[in-house]
């Protein structure tokens, strides 16, 4: 199973743990697809990437969640600093993606 498959599986598990609605999985998968296009997951821990995706996707949907809530939903130790760095990279990638989408219209 490659990292993307693992991330999709972890996002699914975390969405059940945190009790997100179905829109969360769609948004998390969309963000992951954009991240994959920019090779953001490459070289990063799968665990930190999953937590960052959960945090960032929930925030994009207007759900107020803390890093600690996401970390608590994940079954192993994850460094908050790693999550923050990945969230920043995800945000930058999504901004570029949305800017490109807007300019193509």
C-alpha positions as CSV (number, residue, x, y, z in Angstrom):
1,X,0.0,0.0,0.0
2,X,1.5,3.3,-1.0
3,X,1.5,6.5,1.2
4,X,-1.6,8.0,-0.6
5,X,-3.6,4.8,0.1
6,X,-2.5,4.8,3.7
7,X,-3.5,8.5,4.0
8,X,-6.9,7.9,2.6
9,X,-7.4,5.0,5.0
10,X,-6.2,7.1,8.0
11,X,-8.4,10.0,7.1
12,X,-11.3,7.7,7.0
13,X,-10.5,6.3,10.4
14,X,-9.9,9.7,11.9
15,X,-13.1,11.0,10.5
16,X,-15.0,8.3,12.4
17,X,-12.9,9.0,15.6
18,X,-13.6,12.8,15.5
19,X,-17.1,12.4,14.2
20,X,-16.8,14.6,11.1
21,X,-19.5,14.6,8.5
22,X,-19.2,13.1,5.0
23,X,-18.1,16.5,3.6
24,X,-14.9,16.2,5.6
25,X,-13.7,13.1,3.7
26,X,-14.4,14.8,0.4
27,X,-12.5,17.9,1.4
28,X,-9.6,15.9,2.9
29,X,-9.3,13.9,-0.3
30,X,-9.4,17.0,-2.4
31,X,-6.6,18.6,-0.4
32,X,-4.6,15.4,-0.5
33,X,-4.9,15.3,-4.3
34,X,-3.6,18.9,-4.6
35,X,-0.8,18.0,-2.1
36,X,0.2,14.9,-4.2
37,X,0.4,17.0,-7.3
38,X,3.0,19.1,-5.5
39,X,4.8,16.2,-3.9
40,X,4.1,17.5,-0.4
41,X,3.7,14.0,1.2
42,X,7.1,12.9,-0.2
43,X,9.6,12.5,2.6
44,X,7.1,13.3,5.4
45,X,5.8,11.0,8.0
46,X,2.4,9.4,7.1
47,X,1.2,10.0,10.6
48,X,2.0,13.8,10.6
49,X,0.6,14.1,7.1
50,X,-2.7,12.5,8.1
51,X,-3.1,14.7,11.1
52,X,-2.3,17.8,9.1
53,X,-4.8,16.8,6.4
54,X,-7.5,16.3,9.1
55,X,-6.7,19.7,10.7
56,X,-6.5,21.6,7.5
57,X,-9.6,20.1,5.8
58,X,-11.7,20.7,8.9
59,X,-10.6,24.3,9.1
60,X,-11.4,24.8,5.4
61,X,-14.9,23.5,6.2
62,X,-15.3,26.0,9.1
63,X,-15.0,23.4,11.8
64,X,-13.2,24.7,14.9
65,X,-10.6,22.1,15.9
66,X,-7.3,22.2,17.7
67,X,-4.1,20.5,16.9
68,X,-4.4,18.6,20.1
69,X,-7.8,17.2,19.2
70,X,-6.4,15.9,16.0
71,X,-3.4,14.4,17.7
72,X,-5.6,12.8,20.3
73,X,-7.6,11.1,17.5
74,X,-4.5,9.6,16.1
75,X,-3.3,6.3,17.8
76,X,0.4,7.1,17.9
77,X,2.7,10.0,18.8
78,X,2.8,12.8,16.3
79,X,4.9,16.0,16.7
80,X,2.8,19.2,16.7
81,X,5.6,21.1,14.9
82,X,5.6,18.6,12.0
83,X,1.8,19.0,11.7
84,X,2.1,22.8,11.7
85,X,4.8,22.7,8.9
86,X,2.7,20.4,6.8
87,X,-0.4,22.5,7.4
88,X,1.5,25.6,6.1
89,X,2.6,23.7,3.0
90,X,-0.9,22.5,2.4
91,X,-2.3,26.0,2.7
92,X,0.3,27.4,0.3
93,X,-0.5,24.6,-2.2
94,X,-4.2,25.2,-1.9
95,X,-3.8,28.9,-2.5
96,X,-1.8,28.2,-5.6
97,X,-4.3,25.7,-6.8
98,X,-7.3,28.0,-6.2
99,X,-5.4,30.9,-7.8
100,X,-4.8,28.8,-10.9
101,X,-8.4,27.7,-11.0
102,X,-9.6,31.2,-10.8
103,X,-7.2,32.4,-13.6
104,X,-8.4,29.6,-15.9
105,X,-12.1,30.8,-15.7
